[in-house]
Amino acid sequence: MHTTYLIGFQVRPSQRERFLELLNALLDAMRHEKTFVNATLHRDGTNQNRFLLHETWGDHQDVIDVQIHRPYRQVWHDALPALLEAPRDISVWHPMRSDHQTIE
């Protein structure tokens, strides 16, 4: 079963560019992982320093045991305290229904 992680970030204004640089590198690396499904980065419509990452993986246990320990994640995790105004807000979700537009 797929697992989706919603991760909220409140970024220090002076660190916005560095945050995006590191996050883009992380997303570029993780999309090649076998259990990766998709990720979407959102920016708050009223606050350019508030972001939400919607990240879906095929195997929750693999994320816990393998993915979060990948070497390419170390720079990202080490930088977060300096980049963020507050700790990340992380929640874990399991799908119940998925709807998509059909094109006729």
Secondary structure, DSSP 8 states (H G I E B T S, - for coil): --EEEEEEEEB-GGGHHHHHHHHHHHHHHHTTSTTEEEEEEEE-SS-TTEEEEEEEES-HHHHHHTGGG-HHHHHHHHHHHHHBSS--EEEEE--S--------
